[in-house]
Amino acid sequence: METVKLSRIVMKWTPELYPSLKQAELDSQIVLANGMDALEYNDALEIIQYSISEHQKDAPLH
């Protein structure tokens, strides 16, 4: 088991998304059951999408 920041996952798999994410999203702690070495691209995308949606859930609507 390994805990990493979302920013580490983003930089490994989708660095082009890094500038568009908020710092709070990037600082999110993610627990990976099998660590970064076992993480695959599709799993990384799912984690990134879920993290973004979790942060947007609490955002006020304008």
N, C-alpha and C positions, 0 to 999 in steps of 0.2 A: 504494500500500500504506500502511496506517495501523495503528498499534498503539494500542489503547485499553484501559482497565480495564473489566471486566465491569460495574461499577457505572454507567458511562456509558451502556451499552446498556440496562441495566435501567431507569434513570431516564428514558430516552427512550421506551421501548416498554412497559414493565410496572412503573411506579413502585409499584404496590400490592404487588409482591413484595419490594421493597427491605428492609423490616423483618424479613422471614422468612429472609433470606440471611445466612450467616456472613461476617465481615469477610474471611476468607481467600478466600472465593468472590468477593466483591465486588472484591477487589484483584487477581484473576486478570488477566493480560495476554492480550488477544485480538488476533490479527493479522487485519485485514480486507483482503482483496485489493483491494477497490475503495473502501475508506474508509466512514465512517459515512454519508455522503450517499447511497450506493448501497444501504445495508442496508435490507431490507424486513422487515415485521412477522414473517412466518413464519420467515425466516432468523434474526432476533433470538431468537425463541422456541427455535429449535433450538440456537443457541449457548448460551443460558441453561441449557437442559435438559442439554446435554452437559457444561457446566462443573460443574453441581451433581453429576451422576453421577460425574465424575472425582474430585471432592473426597470423595464418599461412599465411593468404592472403597477408599481408604486408611484409612477410619475403622474403629476397632475395634468389633466387635459386642458389644452388652451384653445 
